[in-house]
Amino acid sequence: MKKLFIFLFVIFLILGSRNGFAQQLPAIPINTVVERVQKYFGVYPVEKVHLHFDKPYYAVGDTLWFKTYLQHNLFDYSPSKIVYVEMLTSKDSLIQTLRVPLTDNSGKGQLVLDPQFIAQDNYRFRAYTKWMANFDQAYFYNKIVPVGDAINKKLGAEITYTPDGNNKTKATIQFRNREGNLLGRRKLTWEAIDGWDPFSKGKGETDDMGRVTINLTIKEKEYLKKGRLNVKIDGNKIEPDLIGSYSLQHALWDADVQFFPEGGDLLAGVSKKLAFKAVSSTGKGLKIEGKIIDSKKKEVVSFNDVAFGMGAIDFMPVAGESYKAMVSFENGEQRTYDLPEVKAEGINVVLHSEDDASLQMGLIANDVFYEKMANQPFYVLGQSNGHLVYAAQATLKNSSVLISLPKDKLPNGIVQLSIMQPDGKLLSERLVFNQSQPLLNIDVKTDKTTYTKKEGVKLSLHGLITDSLKSNYSVSVIDDAKVPYNDDQELGILSNYLLTSDLKGYVEQPNYYFNEKNENREEALNALLMTQGFRRFSYDDLVTEKLPQVQFMPEQGITLSGILRLNTGRPQPNGGLLLSIPSRNIRKDAYTDNQGRFIFENLVFPDSSKVTINARGNDNFRNLVINMDQTYFPGIDQGNPYASDNVQNIDQEMKAYLNNSKNEYRTSILIDEVQVTGVQRKMVTSKEFSSLSGLSMPEHRIEGERLSGCNVLTMCLTTMLTGITYDNQTLKYHVTRNYNQGSRVPVQFFLDGMPIDEPALNSIIPSDIEAIEIFLRDELGTVSRMYQNDGVVSIMTKKKDQSKQPRMSLAEIESMLPKTNVIDMVPLGYVKERQFYSPKYDTPDSKNTNDYRTTIYWNPDVVLDDEGNATLNFYNGDGNGRYKVVVEGQDETGNAGRAVYYYNVK
């Protein structure tokens, strides 16, 4: 098997003239620095997760297919065997968590976009391992996947914002009904809310083309973060009232331009690169041009961006001078920005030059710093993908020092060069990109270049097989006419592993930097690396041996654990427990240690499986209590920067796809209203309970029917309780409005009028719930004074007709009481496996059906034979035009590859 070699150079550089002053001894020897940094890199592996979706966006009713890949940089440990995939709304509400098992660092799954639970929105998919949860969430996998709706959505709209001054904007909206007809001459009312309270409202009427213009005055820009524009179109005899809600996040135009001196500082008298980045309020780059002027308003240099609002210029500041940048935007706006302060003395690391063989890095000091620090040692460290790949001690005998890094000795990806003083203080950093090692080669071909509709396709893959390394691939074939997409916007396996997974913040169009058709991609990538954040770890902490605390080890399987106690609270040592999963015919036993702890490891069961843990095999089982450990999931990172990929007008951007979806699901669209005669059921409310009599009307009510399919109540409540926020750290629920303002007073739960605490929620069977009422205010304070709470959630269960029930025996009553020595639960299991259906059109009769598929073929389990070949067979759909084949994969060492191929269908 081929081994992965990471080369480390430890070099002592005595550069420049040899007749200088004697070198001072460093505070920490270079060998000690290397040893401490290597200690971290050798103990804390870097894991990265990638998801390959079958297509870039979906419609309600579709099945979303994906393949998970795991890359890790160390091979002397057992990497994670589980990846968690989360689906979140644009409001950062968790919809679903999937637990995906890995085999050979890859797994697969699917998610049905059920119309009952999924609405049109920009959904964020977040993926990670529990090991990754020990560190910064900024390095989790994040991708925005728009989902349109052609089934349930009754109101279509295209909205544009036209800023009109500092705090005013015009929202122009064109409305259509479900059938796509313009809603002309319809009266409407609207209100703009900041998440809770309206700050502007009014009335209007659409014109003949279904358009209306709404003038908004926004006094506080903070309103826009969670602001919504809600519009209600009055109904008529044919159509009911129609309601739409639109984000105000990008209603006002704004821009920010920042300047980043190469190496971190503007050094007086030193000429080097000055990078800049211009972004709009949407987070995306803005095309700009401008000039830099000094304090006398004299132009020093002009500039314009290379791509995505980024660029770099050569600039030499003068000591004691201050500079400003005068910037012009495409919309005619002009603004002035201050450049960073010019430092009188300092040293920076810069990229001097680059060729096919090496990276020439330079240490550049200005004259003042050199005179003060001549003959002093400095440490230069290079890090890439969690490996220390370069270490050197350089003595400053000239104001500039040249360091050559041979590319063939470096791994692919970002290389971080850092200068530090001998006492461990970091002085300067520079990121550079290296791609000298071969990528996983994937050659894609079809037996023909042009096919007919529903004709069979023979797709061949060929990869280079070396040293018996195993590799696995996922293959997606989509109808490009129905699913048009700019591949530069895609987050492919290469752009993820080699770029975005090592950078903080939002990277616009990540595949742009790996598309050889983009001639300026290397220049744009260099500008990106000078303007993007990078702090996976801190050298200051590593040198002082402040290592991070680890809460989770790499998971090898599903684990259920807890403590067995006596009802007095004392742990029960050597207690026996039996775990059973009837649906999988699994029975396992375990015994507690001296602290009463037990653990069931490496369990395998699908999601929604019932699990029972029983302690009744012990002699004193009536006195035993099983306490299960809480399952930890990382908190939701509010305001994730990849929200910049949100599509504002999904109806317009996905028009071709949604029109096809209407044809595909047209039989699923039901009439809106059906009158049914029957017995009216009395609605149960919280007013029936004296303990809640002081509360007024609830702000929100959830009927029990909405809990259908809910297995664990707390997991459902986290996403369903409108206006309530769940704190993952304290395991408490809070009123969102007050929580965001700093309040940590929890919500009080009631079950049929009786107060309960949060751990008791999971003892409630969701199917027994009649309704849930949410009270965000307690005007009289009757409940809050007694329970010291903020807000109330009242859970009401279904009432049985006792008049028709026979009197219960004592045994029946005891059977209804919760058993502390038996735990029934439905923990998160593995995602259920399903196979992608690929129809066969091998007979004339089989072709007499409509085929509206957008994903023509999906295969997440492609493995090459011993000669490096694989052949796949499938049939085209009804769509004409270009079909797109995307292949992604990786080998056992994590070396990845990606290929895109097109063929035509007529």
DAJONOR-V239915 format. One record per pair of residues at least 24 apart in sequence whose ideal C-beta (glycine too) atoms are under 8 Angstrom apart, sorted by the first residue. I is the first residue (numbers start at 0). J is the second residue. Records with the same first field share a line. If there is no record, write none. Layout:
# DAJONOR-V239915
I->J ; J
This chain:
# DAJONOR-V239915
0->466 ; 467 ; 468 ; 891
1->465 ; 466 ; 468 ; 892
3->74 ; 892 ; 893
5->386 ; 388 ; 410
6->388 ; 408 ; 409
7->33 ; 37 ; 386 ; 387 ; 388 ; 389 ; 390
8->388 ; 389 ; 390 ; 391 ; 408
9->33 ; 390 ; 391
10->390 ; 391 ; 392
11->391 ; 392
12->391 ; 392 ; 393 ; 394 ; 400 ; 402
13->394 ; 396
14->393 ; 394 ; 396 ; 397 ; 400 ; 401
15->394 ; 395 ; 396 ; 397 ; 400
16->396 ; 397
17->396
19->373 ; 374 ; 394 ; 396
20->373 ; 374
21->374
22->374 ; 375 ; 376 ; 394
23->374 ; 375 ; 376
25->376 ; 378 ; 392 ; 421 ; 422
26->420 ; 421 ; 422 ; 423
27->421 ; 422 ; 423 ; 542
29->378 ; 390 ; 391 ; 392
32->378 ; 380 ; 390 ; 419 ; 423 ; 542
33->387 ; 390
35->541 ; 542 ; 544
36->380 ; 387 ; 390 ; 538 ; 541 ; 542
37->387
38->544 ; 546
39->536 ; 541 ; 546
40->382 ; 385 ; 386 ; 387
41->73
42->546
43->385 ; 546 ; 547 ; 549
44->71 ; 72 ; 73 ; 76 ; 78 ; 130 ; 385 ; 553
45->71 ; 72 ; 73 ; 384 ; 385 ; 535
46->70 ; 71 ; 78 ; 79 ; 128 ; 130 ; 131 ; 553
47->71 ; 138 ; 140 ; 495 ; 496 ; 500
48->82 ; 126 ; 127 ; 128 ; 131 ; 139 ; 140
49->126 ; 140 ; 492 ; 495 ; 496 ; 500 ; 887 ; 895
50->84 ; 124 ; 126 ; 140 ; 142
51->473 ; 475 ; 492 ; 859 ; 885 ; 887
52->142 ; 144 ; 475
53->475 ; 477 ; 854 ; 857
54->475 ; 477 ; 482 ; 484 ; 853 ; 854
55->144 ; 482 ; 484 ; 488 ; 489
56->144 ; 145 ; 146 ; 147 ; 482 ; 484 ; 646 ; 653 ; 656
57->112 ; 144 ; 145 ; 146 ; 147
58->112 ; 146 ; 147 ; 148 ; 149 ; 150 ; 653 ; 656 ; 657 ; 660 ; 664
59->112 ; 114 ; 117 ; 118 ; 119 ; 146 ; 147 ; 148 ; 149 ; 150 ; 151 ; 152 ; 660
60->112 ; 114 ; 149 ; 150 ; 660 ; 663 ; 664 ; 667
61->112 ; 146 ; 660
62->109 ; 110 ; 111 ; 112 ; 833
63->109 ; 110 ; 111 ; 112 ; 144
64->107 ; 108 ; 109 ; 475 ; 835 ; 854 ; 857 ; 859
65->107 ; 108 ; 109 ; 110 ; 859
66->105 ; 106 ; 107 ; 473 ; 859 ; 887
67->99 ; 101 ; 105 ; 106 ; 107 ; 108 ; 126
68->104 ; 105 ; 492 ; 887 ; 889 ; 895
69->101 ; 104 ; 105 ; 128
70->104 ; 496 ; 889 ; 893 ; 895
71->104 ; 893
72->384 ; 385 ; 386 ; 893
73->385
74->892
76->553
77->553 ; 555
78->104 ; 553
79->128 ; 129 ; 130 ; 553 ; 554 ; 555
80->553 ; 554 ; 555 ; 556
81->128 ; 129 ; 554 ; 556 ; 557
82->106 ; 126 ; 127 ; 128
83->126 ; 127 ; 128 ; 129 ; 632
84->108 ; 124 ; 125 ; 126 ; 830
85->124 ; 125 ; 126
86->110 ; 122 ; 123 ; 124
87->122 ; 123 ; 124 ; 125 ; 635
88->120 ; 122 ; 123
89->120 ; 121 ; 122 ; 123 ; 246 ; 642 ; 645
90->225
91->123 ; 635 ; 636 ; 637 ; 638 ; 639
92->718
93->635 ; 717 ; 718
94->122 ; 718
96->632 ; 714 ; 827
97->606 ; 830
98->557 ; 606 ; 827 ; 828 ; 829 ; 830
99->829 ; 830
100->556 ; 603 ; 829
103->469 ; 471 ; 891
104->889 ; 891 ; 893
105->471 ; 859 ; 889
107->473 ; 832 ; 859 ; 860
108->830
109->830 ; 833
112->146
114->148 ; 150 ; 151 ; 667
117->146
118->148 ; 151 ; 152
119->146 ; 147 ; 148 ; 152 ; 649
120->145 ; 146
121->145 ; 146 ; 642 ; 644 ; 645 ; 646 ; 649
122->146
123->639 ; 641 ; 642
125->639
127->633
128->553 ; 554
129->551 ; 552 ; 553 ; 554
130->551 ; 552 ; 553 ; 554
132->550 ; 551 ; 631 ; 632 ; 633
133->547 ; 548 ; 549 ; 550 ; 551
134->535 ; 547
135->503 ; 534 ; 535
136->633 ; 636
137->503 ; 504 ; 636
138->500 ; 501 ; 503 ; 535
139->633 ; 636
140->495 ; 500
141->639 ; 641
142->490 ; 641 ; 644
143->641 ; 642 ; 644 ; 645 ; 646
145->645 ; 646 ; 649 ; 652 ; 653
146->649
147->649 ; 650 ; 653 ; 656 ; 657 ; 660
148->657
149->657 ; 658 ; 660 ; 661 ; 664
150->660 ; 664 ; 667 ; 668
152->177
153->177 ; 241 ; 671
154->232 ; 241 ; 242 ; 243
155->179 ; 650
156->243 ; 245 ; 648 ; 650
157->648 ; 650 ; 651
158->228 ; 245 ; 647 ; 648
159->648
160->249 ; 250 ; 251 ; 252
162->250 ; 251 ; 252
163->214
166->216 ; 217 ; 218 ; 220 ; 251
167->214 ; 215 ; 216 ; 217
168->215 ; 217 ; 250 ; 251 ; 252
169->212 ; 213 ; 214 ; 215
170->212 ; 213 ; 215 ; 228 ; 245 ; 250
171->210 ; 211 ; 212 ; 213
172->210 ; 211 ; 213 ; 230 ; 243 ; 245
173->208 ; 209 ; 210
174->205 ; 209 ; 210 ; 211 ; 232 ; 241 ; 243
175->209 ; 650
176->238 ; 241
177->668
181->207 ; 208 ; 209
182->209 ; 232 ; 241
183->207 ; 208 ; 209
185->209 ; 232 ; 233 ; 235
186->232 ; 233
187->211 ; 230 ; 231 ; 232 ; 233
188->230 ; 231 ; 233
189->213 ; 228 ; 229 ; 230 ; 231
190->228 ; 229
191->215 ; 217 ; 222 ; 226 ; 227 ; 228 ; 229 ; 247
192->226 ; 227 ; 229
193->219 ; 221 ; 222 ; 225 ; 226
194->225 ; 226 ; 227 ; 736
195->736
198->222
205->232
215->247 ; 250
217->247 ; 250 ; 251
220->251 ; 253
222->247
223->247 ; 248 ; 249 ; 250 ; 251
224->248 ; 638
226->250
239->671 ; 672
246->645 ; 647
248->280 ; 281
249->279 ; 280 ; 281 ; 647
251->280
252->279 ; 280 ; 330 ; 332
253->279 ; 280
254->278 ; 279 ; 280 ; 285 ; 328 ; 332 ; 334
256->287 ; 324 ; 326 ; 334 ; 336
257->336 ; 530
258->324 ; 336 ; 338 ; 339
259->529 ; 530
260->339 ; 347
261->311 ; 347 ; 349 ; 350 ; 429 ; 529
262->347 ; 348 ; 349 ; 363 ; 427 ; 428 ; 429
263->347 ; 427 ; 428
264->339 ; 342 ; 345 ; 347 ; 427
265->314 ; 316 ; 338 ; 339 ; 340 ; 341 ; 342
266->316 ; 341 ; 342 ; 344 ; 345 ; 346 ; 347 ; 363 ; 364 ; 365 ; 368
267->316 ; 317 ; 318 ; 319 ; 341 ; 342 ; 343 ; 344 ; 365 ; 367
268->315 ; 316 ; 317 ; 318 ; 365 ; 366
269->315 ; 316 ; 347 ; 363 ; 364 ; 365
270->313 ; 314 ; 315
271->313 ; 314 ; 315 ; 347 ; 349 ; 363
272->311 ; 312 ; 313 ; 314 ; 349 ; 350 ; 529
273->311 ; 312 ; 313 ; 314 ; 338
274->309 ; 310 ; 311 ; 526 ; 529 ; 530
275->302 ; 304 ; 309 ; 310 ; 311 ; 312 ; 324 ; 530
276->308 ; 309 ; 526 ; 530
277->304 ; 308 ; 309 ; 326 ; 328
278->308
281->643
282->505 ; 507 ; 640 ; 642 ; 643
283->307 ; 308 ; 507 ; 643
284->308 ; 309 ; 507
285->328 ; 329
286->328 ; 329
287->326 ; 327 ; 328 ; 329
288->326 ; 327
289->324 ; 325 ; 326 ; 327
290->324 ; 325
291->322 ; 323 ; 324 ; 325 ; 338
292->322 ; 323 ; 324 ; 325
293->317 ; 320 ; 321 ; 322
294->320 ; 321 ; 322
305->519 ; 522 ; 523 ; 526
306->511 ; 519 ; 522 ; 523 ; 526
307->507 ; 508 ; 511 ; 523 ; 527
309->523 ; 526 ; 527 ; 530
310->526
311->525 ; 526 ; 529
316->341
317->341
318->343 ; 367
319->343
343->367
344->368 ; 371
345->426 ; 427
346->372 ; 377 ; 395 ; 418 ; 426 ; 427
347->418 ; 426 ; 427 ; 429
348->379 ; 416 ; 417 ; 418 ; 427 ; 428 ; 429
349->429
350->429 ; 431 ; 525
351->401
353->431
355->406
356->405 ; 406 ; 407
357->403 ; 404 ; 405 ; 406
358->403 ; 404 ; 406 ; 409 ; 414 ; 431 ; 433
359->401 ; 402 ; 403 ; 404
360->401 ; 402 ; 403 ; 404 ; 416 ; 429 ; 431
361->399 ; 400 ; 401 ; 402
362->393 ; 395 ; 399 ; 400 ; 402 ; 418
363->398 ; 399
364->395 ; 398 ; 399
365->398
366->398
369->395 ; 397 ; 398
376->421
377->418 ; 419 ; 420 ; 421 ; 426
378->418 ; 419 ; 420 ; 421
379->416 ; 417 ; 418
380->416 ; 417 ; 419 ; 538
381->409 ; 414 ; 415 ; 416 ; 417
382->414 ; 415 ; 417
383->409 ; 410 ; 412 ; 413 ; 414 ; 415 ; 433
384->410 ; 412 ; 413 ; 501
385->535
386->410
388->414
389->416
406->433 ; 435
407->435 ; 436
409->433 ; 435 ; 436
410->436
411->435 ; 436 ; 438 ; 497
412->496 ; 497 ; 498 ; 501
413->497 ; 498 ; 501 ; 502 ; 528 ; 533
415->533
417->538
419->538 ; 542
423->538 ; 539 ; 542 ; 543
424->539
425->538 ; 539
428->533
429->529
430->528 ; 529 ; 531 ; 533
431->525 ; 528
432->497 ; 498 ; 524 ; 525 ; 528
434->497
436->894
437->894
438->493 ; 894 ; 895 ; 896
439->470 ; 888 ; 889 ; 890 ; 894 ; 895 ; 896
440->896
441->472 ; 886 ; 888 ; 896 ; 897 ; 898
442->898
443->884 ; 886 ; 898 ; 900
444->900
445->884 ; 900 ; 902
447->902
448->902 ; 903
449->902 ; 903 ; 904 ; 905
450->875 ; 902 ; 903 ; 904 ; 905
451->875 ; 904 ; 905
452->850 ; 875 ; 876 ; 877 ; 878 ; 879 ; 904 ; 905
453->840 ; 846 ; 850 ; 874 ; 875 ; 876 ; 877
454->840 ; 874 ; 875 ; 904
455->840 ; 841 ; 872 ; 873 ; 874 ; 875
456->856 ; 872 ; 873 ; 874 ; 875 ; 902
457->870 ; 871 ; 872
458->856 ; 870 ; 871 ; 872 ; 873 ; 884
459->868 ; 869 ; 870 ; 871
460->861 ; 863 ; 868 ; 869 ; 870 ; 871 ; 886
461->863 ; 867 ; 868
462->863 ; 867 ; 888 ; 896
463->867
464->863 ; 865 ; 866 ; 867
468->890 ; 891 ; 892
469->862 ; 890 ; 891
470->862 ; 863 ; 888 ; 889 ; 890 ; 891
471->860 ; 861 ; 862 ; 888 ; 889
472->861 ; 862 ; 863 ; 869 ; 886 ; 887 ; 888
473->857 ; 858 ; 859 ; 860 ; 861 ; 886 ; 887 ; 888
474->856 ; 857 ; 858 ; 861 ; 871 ; 884 ; 885 ; 886
475->854 ; 856 ; 857 ; 884 ; 885 ; 886
476->854 ; 855 ; 856 ; 857 ; 873 ; 882 ; 883 ; 884 ; 885
477->853 ; 854 ; 855 ; 882 ; 883 ; 885
478->852 ; 853 ; 855 ; 876 ; 878 ; 880 ; 882
479->880 ; 881 ; 882 ; 883 ; 901
480->655 ; 878 ; 879 ; 880 ; 881
481->655 ; 656 ; 659 ; 853 ; 878
482->655 ; 656 ; 853 ; 883
483->655
486->510 ; 514 ; 899
487->511 ; 514 ; 517
488->644
491->887 ; 897
492->887 ; 888 ; 889 ; 895 ; 896 ; 897
493->895 ; 896 ; 897
496->893 ; 895
497->895
501->533 ; 535
502->531 ; 532 ; 533
503->531 ; 532 ; 533 ; 534
504->531 ; 532 ; 640
505->640 ; 641 ; 643 ; 644
506->531
507->643
513->897
550->631
551->631
555->600 ; 601
556->600 ; 601 ; 602 ; 603
557->601 ; 602 ; 603 ; 604 ; 826 ; 828 ; 829
558->598 ; 599 ; 600 ; 601 ; 602
559->598 ; 599 ; 602 ; 610 ; 612 ; 627 ; 628 ; 826
560->596 ; 597 ; 598 ; 599 ; 627 ; 628
561->596 ; 597 ; 612 ; 625 ; 626 ; 627 ; 628
562->591 ; 594 ; 595 ; 596 ; 597 ; 626 ; 628
563->591 ; 595 ; 597 ; 614 ; 623 ; 624 ; 625 ; 626
564->595 ; 623 ; 624 ; 626
565->619 ; 622 ; 623 ; 624
566->622 ; 623 ; 624 ; 819
567->622
569->595
570->594 ; 595 ; 596
571->595 ; 617 ; 623
574->614 ; 617 ; 623
575->614 ; 616 ; 617
576->612 ; 613 ; 614 ; 616 ; 625
577->612 ; 613 ; 614 ; 616
578->602 ; 610 ; 611 ; 612 ; 613
579->610 ; 611 ; 613
580->604 ; 608 ; 609 ; 610 ; 611
581->609 ; 611
582->608 ; 609
583->608
603->829
604->828 ; 829
605->828 ; 829 ; 830 ; 831 ; 832
606->827 ; 828 ; 829 ; 830 ; 831
607->710 ; 825 ; 828
608->825 ; 828
609->823 ; 824 ; 825
610->823 ; 824 ; 825 ; 826
611->821 ; 822 ; 823 ; 824
612->821 ; 822 ; 824
613->820 ; 821 ; 822
614->820 ; 821
615->820 ; 821
620->820
621->820
623->819 ; 820
624->819 ; 820
625->819 ; 820 ; 821 ; 822
627->822 ; 824
629->730
630->826 ; 827
631->727
632->727
633->727
634->726 ; 727 ; 728
656->853
659->851 ; 853
662->849 ; 851
663->851
682->770
683->769 ; 770 ; 795 ; 798
684->770 ; 772 ; 795
685->749 ; 752 ; 772 ; 774 ; 793 ; 795
687->752
688->749 ; 751 ; 752 ; 793
689->752
690->749 ; 752 ; 753 ; 754 ; 782
691->749 ; 752 ; 782 ; 791 ; 793
692->781
693->777 ; 779 ; 780 ; 781 ; 782
694->774 ; 777 ; 779 ; 781 ; 782 ; 791
695->774 ; 776 ; 778
697->772 ; 773 ; 774 ; 793
698->722 ; 773 ; 774 ; 775 ; 776
699->772 ; 773
700->770 ; 771 ; 772 ; 773
701->770 ; 771 ; 772 ; 773
702->770
703->766 ; 768 ; 769 ; 770 ; 771 ; 797
706->765 ; 766 ; 768
707->766
709->765
710->765 ; 825
711->761 ; 824 ; 825 ; 826
712->760 ; 761 ; 763 ; 765 ; 768
713->757 ; 760 ; 761
714->827
715->765
716->760 ; 792
719->771
720->771 ; 773 ; 792
721->773
722->773 ; 775
723->773 ; 790 ; 792
730->757
731->757
732->757 ; 792
733->789 ; 790
734->775 ; 789 ; 790
736->775
737->789 ; 790
742->789
744->787 ; 788 ; 789
745->788 ; 789
746->788 ; 789 ; 790 ; 791 ; 792
747->782 ; 786 ; 788 ; 790 ; 791 ; 792
748->791 ; 792 ; 793 ; 794
749->791 ; 792 ; 793 ; 794
750->794 ; 796
751->794 ; 795 ; 796
752->793
754->786
761->824
762->817
763->794 ; 796
767->796 ; 797
768->794 ; 795 ; 796 ; 797
769->795 ; 796 ; 797 ; 798
770->795
771->795
837->873 ; 874
838->874
839->874
840->874
849->877
850->876 ; 877
851->876 ; 877
852->876 ; 878
853->878
855->882
861->886 ; 888
875->904
878->904
879->904 ; 905
880->904
